[in-house]
Amino acid sequence: MTAGRTTRAVLAAALMALAACADLGAGRPLPDRPVTPTPPAVTPESRDMQVYFSRVQRDLLTQGLLRTDGGGIDTPFSAEKLAENFMAIALFDELVSSQNSYIARTTASQLRRWEVPIRMRVHFGASVPVTQQAADRERVLSFADRLSGLTGVPIREAAAAGPANFDVLFLSETERKASAPLIRELVPGISTGAVNALVDMSRHTYCMVFAFSNGTSPVHTQALVVIRTEHPDLLREACIHEELTQAMGLPNDSPRARPSIFNDNEEFAYLTRHDELLLRILYDPRLHPGMTAEEARPVVEAIARELMGGES
């Protein structure tokens, strides 16, 4: 999603060379950052954010938003609309790099996706209670398994002694602002702009993901997700659904996409049937990384018609 009013953000970045990820224990911080036996007290700024996001979730629910039904008879879409939405979401970026930061600007891109197995690791700041860690980790890995089934990309939890190429960080406001060394250790070669975007997230951005490639390659080789721990449960799950899905190669949002989580109106909290079909299109073998919108369009339209049973 975009910056500003936006809630969740995704950015694609290129690294000239990606070193192996740091050797981390699953769901644990780096070895030189041991978990304290008793989580520290919540900081005042984190407590303020908890109050703020609880109010945000309550207001969205009052408006009938953050739906969890995946779409229904009130949200019909055709093969033509599905293809149109795919083109807008998969073949355009929503943010561009500008002087060590990122700004909202929709720009034409190329098709990007994973062509290598994903090894996922979930990390938690020391402020996250053990029971919350267990719940969040289960949500992430369960949804990752769903994504694997939809895309065909092998996704599993990284071995305790092995490397990871997809890191999910649950951090409080205070922890995130101090996370630059951890981010740089997880993603060697990450740009200053990407680090700043993650560390300096405004309260209008609920969570964020970066998907990385080697140099100018259109193939994703690493991803990093940051989710605020101050979110109440539904917003946490919404962030898990959107950020993990966008990291698969759906980087943009469209105000016309419905029913979809790729829409800044926050109507849907969970991945919808429409969004599942977007993923199936993205990973169809008739498409390949690096395709432009012009090259991809006729193929996308044909796949969309097949998925919708010939409906136009």
LOVO-972330 format. One line per 10 residues: number of its first residue (from 0); their letters; for each residue x, y, z of C-alpha. Coordinates in Angstrom, 3 decimals, decimal comma. Layout:
BEGIN
NUM = A = X:Y:Z ~ ...;
This chain:
BEGIN
0 = MTAGRTTRAV = 0,000:0,000:0,000 ~ 1,023:3,564:-0,358 ~ 2,276:5,989:2,238 ~ 0,207:8,769:3,796 ~ -3,279:7,582:4,792 ~ -2,225:4,138:3,858 ~ -2,165:1,304:6,321 ~ 0,199:-1,298:4,966 ~ 3,107:-0,834:2,599 ~ 5,166:-2,984:0,264;
10 = LAAALMALAA = 8,362:-2,041:-1,506 ~ 10,554:-3,930:-3,943 ~ 14,270:-3,300:-3,718 ~ 17,329:-4,553:-5,538 ~ 20,593:-5,595:-3,936 ~ 23,746:-6,000:-5,961 ~ 24,606:-9,089:-3,918 ~ 22,789:-10,772:-1,076 ~ 24,907:-12,519:1,511 ~ 23,540:-15,470:3,455;
20 = CADLGAGRPL = 21,152:-14,537:6,222 ~ 22,395:-14,482:9,767 ~ 22,182:-17,795:11,627 ~ 19,135:-17,250:13,820 ~ 17,000:-19,447:16,025 ~ 13,354:-19,636:14,966 ~ 11,376:-16,854:16,538 ~ 14,372:-15,674:18,534 ~ 16,427:-12,455:18,289 ~ 20,028:-12,489:17,172;
30 = PDRPVTPTPP = 22,443:-14,347:19,481 ~ 23,957:-11,083:20,747 ~ 20,482:-9,837:21,660 ~ 19,281:-12,436:24,189 ~ 15,690:-12,455:25,331 ~ 15,402:-11,221:28,885 ~ 13,713:-13,656:31,312 ~ 10,922:-11,170:31,981 ~ 9,734:-8,874:29,166 ~ 10,327:-5,220:30,047;
40 = AVTPESRDMQ = 7,396:-2,996:30,849 ~ 5,621:-1,490:27,861 ~ 7,084:1,933:27,112 ~ 4,830:5,009:27,205 ~ 5,111:5,516:23,438 ~ 4,176:1,899:22,809 ~ 1,235:2,178:25,189 ~ 0,060:5,269:23,317 ~ 0,230:3,329:20,058 ~ -1,805:0,484:21,580;
50 = VYFSRVQRDL = -4,546:2,951:22,456 ~ -4,374:4,535:19,012 ~ -4,613:1,279:17,053 ~ -7,357:-0,104:19,268 ~ -9,344:2,995:18,357 ~ -8,475:2,581:14,675 ~ -9,706:-1,016:14,632 ~ -12,883:-0,112:16,509 ~ -13,633:2,724:14,070 ~ -13,046:0,516:11,016;
60 = LTQGLLRTDG = -15,317:-2,209:12,376 ~ -17,997:0,365:13,157 ~ -17,922:1,352:9,483 ~ -18,388:-2,263:8,402 ~ -14,773:-2,596:7,264 ~ -12,099:-5,226:7,996 ~ -14,421:-7,919:6,683 ~ -13,289:-11,502:7,209 ~ -15,727:-13,239:4,837 ~ -13,503:-13,203:1,740;
70 = GGIDTPFSAE = -16,177:-11,603:-0,418 ~ -19,722:-12,636:-1,267 ~ -22,722:-11,968:-3,496 ~ -22,309:-8,237:-2,859 ~ -18,828:-8,253:-4,419 ~ -19,089:-9,917:-7,848 ~ -16,217:-9,731:-10,334 ~ -15,714:-10,967:-13,872 ~ -12,746:-12,474:-15,702 ~ -12,201:-9,103:-17,366;
80 = KLAENFMAIA = -12,137:-7,341:-14,002 ~ -9,842:-9,980:-12,502 ~ -7,347:-9,511:-15,331 ~ -7,557:-5,728:-15,054 ~ -6,909:-5,853:-11,328 ~ -3,985:-8,227:-11,783 ~ -2,344:-5,871:-14,255 ~ -2,735:-2,920:-11,873 ~ -1,478:-4,807:-8,816 ~ 1,305:-7,016:-10,223;
90 = LFDELVSSQN = 2,752:-4,827:-12,981 ~ 3,028:-1,527:-11,095 ~ 4,904:-0,377:-7,990 ~ 3,327:1,988:-5,476 ~ 6,471:3,563:-4,011 ~ 9,747:4,757:-5,500 ~ 13,120:5,468:-3,939 ~ 14,019:9,128:-3,461 ~ 17,045:10,471:-1,546 ~ 17,329:7,801:1,153;
100 = SYIARTTASQ = 13,558:7,483:1,511 ~ 10,507:6,294:-0,409 ~ 7,672:8,369:-1,795 ~ 4,222:7,418:-3,092 ~ 4,274:7,276:-6,887 ~ 2,721:4,557:-9,035 ~ 5,174:3,466:-11,706 ~ 5,146:0,758:-14,364 ~ 7,202:-2,281:-13,458 ~ 7,745:-5,863:-14,584;
110 = LRRWEVPIRM = 6,397:-9,153:-13,312 ~ 8,282:-10,319:-10,244 ~ 7,899:-13,479:-8,207 ~ 9,792:-16,181:-6,313 ~ 11,542:-18,958:-8,208 ~ 13,366:-20,411:-5,194 ~ 12,037:-22,096:-2,031 ~ 11,176:-19,786:0,850 ~ 12,643:-20,421:4,281 ~ 10,723:-18,276:6,748;
120 = RVHFGASVPV = 11,735:-17,154:10,217 ~ 9,608:-15,213:12,697 ~ 11,299:-12,851:15,163 ~ 9,904:-11,060:18,190 ~ 10,981:-8,058:20,193 ~ 11,646:-8,725:23,865 ~ 8,466:-6,842:24,797 ~ 6,197:-9,470:23,213 ~ 4,790:-11,920:25,796 ~ 5,568:-15,586:25,192;
130 = TQQAADRERV = 1,887:-16,469:24,719 ~ 1,506:-13,750:22,078 ~ 4,652:-14,965:20,332 ~ 3,205:-18,465:20,062 ~ -0,082:-17,167:18,629 ~ 1,582:-14,850:16,102 ~ 4,069:-17,472:14,976 ~ 1,270:-19,970:14,382 ~ -0,699:-17,411:12,363 ~ 2,303:-16,584:10,184;
140 = LSFADRLSGL = 3,281:-20,189:9,478 ~ -0,305:-21,283:8,888 ~ -0,866:-18,490:6,375 ~ 2,495:-19,213:4,746 ~ 1,333:-22,784:4,193 ~ -1,795:-21,425:2,489 ~ 0,326:-19,225:0,220 ~ 2,495:-22,203:-0,681 ~ -0,580:-24,143:-1,761 ~ -1,810:-21,263:-3,932;
150 = TGVPIREAAA = 1,520:-20,505:-5,620 ~ 3,359:-23,808:-5,708 ~ 6,382:-22,168:-4,058 ~ 7,775:-24,379:-1,281 ~ 7,492:-22,412:1,975 ~ 8,598:-23,801:5,304 ~ 10,031:-22,573:8,549 ~ 13,794:-22,148:8,459 ~ 15,752:-24,696:10,434 ~ 17,111:-23,439:13,738;
160 = AGPANFDVLF = 20,688:-23,715:12,483 ~ 19,975:-22,807:8,869 ~ 19,616:-19,618:6,821 ~ 16,329:-17,821:6,186 ~ 15,355:-15,735:3,176 ~ 12,000:-14,442:4,464 ~ 12,049:-12,745:7,876 ~ 8,939:-11,562:9,730 ~ 9,576:-9,161:12,620 ~ 7,051:-8,290:15,324;
170 = LSETERKASA = 8,369:-5,127:16,989 ~ 6,983:-2,459:19,292 ~ 7,300:1,227:18,450 ~ 10,357:1,534:20,682 ~ 11,968:-1,663:19,378 ~ 11,393:-0,789:15,732 ~ 13,047:2,609:16,112 ~ 16,156:0,828:17,422 ~ 16,053:-2,000:14,863 ~ 18,446:-0,648:12,204;
180 = PLIRELVPGI = 21,378:-2,910:13,272 ~ 19,121:-5,976:13,256 ~ 17,680:-5,103:9,844 ~ 21,148:-4,630:8,370 ~ 22,263:-7,964:9,808 ~ 19,269:-9,792:8,394 ~ 19,630:-8,161:4,958 ~ 23,288:-7,384:4,221 ~ 23,529:-4,609:1,638 ~ 20,094:-3,170:2,314;
190 = STGAVNALVD = 19,874:0,482:1,298 ~ 19,735:3,365:3,748 ~ 16,387:4,353:2,274 ~ 14,894:0,946:3,001 ~ 16,208:0,965:6,573 ~ 14,842:4,475:7,126 ~ 11,441:3,486:5,739 ~ 11,187:0,625:8,215 ~ 12,619:2,390:11,254 ~ 10,728:5,662:10,720;
200 = MSRHTYCMVF = 7,295:4,241:9,849 ~ 4,581:6,774:10,594 ~ 1,521:5,739:12,566 ~ -0,451:5,830:9,310 ~ 1,514:2,820:8,087 ~ 0,404:-0,242:10,008 ~ 3,079:-2,632:8,705 ~ 5,563:-2,890:5,858 ~ 7,355:-5,360:3,614 ~ 10,397:-5,190:1,375;
210 = AFSNGTSPVH = 10,964:-7,837:-1,293 ~ 14,538:-8,037:-2,586 ~ 16,161:-9,275:-5,776 ~ 19,766:-9,611:-6,898 ~ 20,705:-6,587:-8,972 ~ 18,155:-6,031:-11,737 ~ 16,773:-9,567:-11,611 ~ 12,961:-9,847:-11,503 ~ 13,206:-12,904:-9,237 ~ 12,674:-12,346:-5,523;
220 = TQALVVIRTE = 15,356:-13,876:-3,337 ~ 14,635:-12,334:0,067 ~ 11,869:-10,518:1,943 ~ 11,557:-8,645:5,212 ~ 8,236:-7,894:6,936 ~ 7,776:-5,607:9,948 ~ 4,513:-5,724:11,921 ~ 3,654:-3,515:14,880 ~ 3,079:-5,388:18,140 ~ 0,682:-2,672:19,304;
230 = HPDLLREACI = -2,035:-3,914:16,940 ~ -5,114:-5,646:18,307 ~ -5,611:-9,165:16,923 ~ -7,590:-8,372:13,767 ~ -5,180:-5,687:12,563 ~ -2,260:-8,040:13,298 ~ -3,853:-10,740:11,168 ~ -4,673:-8,240:8,422 ~ -1,011:-7,267:8,302 ~ 0,062:-10,917:8,124;
240 = HEELTQAMGL = -2,313:-11,593:5,226 ~ -1,402:-8,565:3,161 ~ 2,325:-8,263:3,745 ~ 3,113:-11,936:3,216 ~ 0,936:-11,979:0,101 ~ 2,424:-8,803:-1,352 ~ 5,919:-10,207:-0,806 ~ 5,020:-13,017:-3,199 ~ 4,983:-10,503:-6,082 ~ 1,833:-8,374:-5,834;
250 = PNDSPRARPS = 3,347:-5,003:-4,848 ~ 0,696:-2,441:-5,730 ~ -2,815:-1,477:-4,620 ~ -5,806:-0,456:-6,705 ~ -8,887:1,489:-5,581 ~ -10,893:-0,545:-8,124 ~ -9,905:-3,983:-6,811 ~ -12,824:-5,635:-4,995 ~ -13,191:-7,896:-3,100 ~ -9,524:-7,518:-2,225;
260 = IFNDNEEFAY = -6,996:-6,704:0,465 ~ -5,103:-4,785:-2,242 ~ -7,261:-1,732:-1,746 ~ -6,597:1,108:0,680 ~ -10,218:1,289:1,799 ~ -9,643:-1,504:4,363 ~ -12,887:-3,245:3,443 ~ -11,306:-6,689:3,781 ~ -8,921:-7,890:6,470 ~ -8,321:-11,395:5,123;
270 = LTRHDELLLR = -7,213:-12,741:1,756 ~ -10,260:-13,048:-0,516 ~ -11,167:-15,491:-3,295 ~ -10,319:-12,708:-5,755 ~ -6,840:-12,396:-4,230 ~ -6,288:-16,147:-4,301 ~ -6,935:-16,020:-8,040 ~ -4,412:-13,178:-8,408 ~ -1,783:-15,444:-6,868 ~ -2,725:-18,320:-9,144;
280 = ILYDPRLHPG = -2,338:-16,037:-12,163 ~ 1,013:-14,729:-10,928 ~ 2,480:-18,209:-10,585 ~ 0,971:-19,698:-13,725 ~ 3,844:-21,220:-15,766 ~ 2,669:-19,345:-18,870 ~ 3,940:-16,162:-17,231 ~ 7,565:-15,582:-16,321 ~ 9,537:-13,030:-14,284 ~ 10,571:-9,949:-16,217;
290 = MTAEEARPVV = 7,483:-9,724:-18,447 ~ 6,216:-6,217:-19,107 ~ 2,540:-5,251:-18,921 ~ 2,295:-5,361:-22,716 ~ 3,799:-8,845:-22,868 ~ 1,775:-10,200:-19,976 ~ -1,690:-8,805:-20,754 ~ -2,937:-11,332:-23,369 ~ -1,668:-14,242:-21,270 ~ -3,224:-12,837:-18,100;
300 = EAIARELMGG = -6,569:-12,350:-19,827 ~ -6,563:-15,942:-21,066 ~ -5,700:-17,322:-17,621 ~ -8,366:-15,168:-15,967 ~ -11,030:-16,502:-18,345 ~ -9,997:-20,080:-17,558 ~ -10,096:-19,459:-13,803 ~ -13,543:-17,879:-14,065 ~ -14,918:-20,698:-16,218 ~ -14,961:-18,692:-19,425;
310 = ES = -16,912:-15,808:-17,898 ~ -15,972:-12,450:-19,399;
